[in-house]
Amino acid sequence: MTLRGAMIGAGYFAGFQAEGWARIEGAQLAAVADSQPGRAREFADRWKLPIAYDDAEELIRHEKPDFIDIATRPESHRPLTELAARYGVHVICQKPMAPTWEDSVAMTEACERAGVRLVVHENWRWQPWYREVKRLLDAGVLGRPFHVEYKMRTGDGRGPEPFAVQPYFRDMPRLMIYETAVHFLDTFRYLLGEIRSVFCRTDRINPVLKGEDYFLIQLAFESGAHGLIDGNRISGPVPSPVTLGTFLIEGERASVRLSGDGRLWITEYGGPERLHVFPTTDLGYKGDSVRAVQQHFVYCLKTARPAESEAREYLKTVAAVLACYRSAETGQPVTP
């Protein structure tokens, strides 16, 4: 059975999602809606979708899709998700999940009451280099992991008109952690398990922004491992590397380093660093991670198995993001 889906939102990132859906087994996009007049029609023409609407409810009511893919700004996620739940339609929704904890919980509960699935489109953990790191961890190649770190450096936040591709970032009161570091927090949870506490510092380097563009996050995991996420959108290159930065995970036996070009390097202690070859691709978005999470969503709908970023589970990532902001505000470590 082929599932019929619909895109809600026809902005910048929706294009990556439409490209991914075009290569998905067992699902296809049948329509798109966007509240900005004319944008849905242009998107439909570009991606060869048969139907375009200016209103999401009209699309859902008339097209009766099996699922919707929400690719709009975070403040619209809750009303769109609750709309889909009222019509009995499954949802895959872009991160950030919602602006507040209350919104995120309400979305989760609305879908649970309606008996429909809500999965957060969290594609970072589906990048092939992180899937391979997880495989190496599970195989015991690194031994017991005790430290993980990520250094993000991009330059798209510089100057009087930063974030040319997504200019609405300029007006977000919470920016770097809410919009970007959420990826890293979720990926660290995927690799090392639940977070016990966070200690965070933030700053705003570019004065034209409303939110933070610099952060340091220190993490303690339930497993006993520790972590550090260090990011800014000022001092890096433009365009940014495929990984947005560099990653390192250290275990008792070996460490693995991810370079900005998506290659992995293993150091077995006492020996030289060596390139580790693993399956990857140049297709799609960042190792085809958008398509990977979409295919996972379809598989879970068809098998009734829980998704990795099922809404109830993803609330743990939302809690970690909010804990970072509470820590930055109080100057104290915070438990998510």
Secondary structure, 3 states (H helix, E strand, C coil): CCEEEEEECCCCCHHHHHHHHCCCCCEEEEEEECCCCCHHHHHHHHHCCCEEECCHHHHHHHHCCCEEEECCCHHHHHHHHHHHHHCCCEEEEECCCCCCHHHHHHHHHHHHHHCCCEEEECCHHHCHHHHHHHHHHHCCCCCCEEEEEEEEECCCCCCCCCCCCCHHHHHCCCCHHHHHHHHHHHHHHHHHCCEEEEEEEEECCCCCCCCCCEEEEEEEECCCCEEEEEEECCCCCCCCCCCCEEEEEEECCEEEEECCCCCEEEEECCCCEEEECCCCCCCCCCCCHHHHHHHHHHHHHHHCCCCCCEHHHHHHHHHHHHHHHHHHHHCCCECC
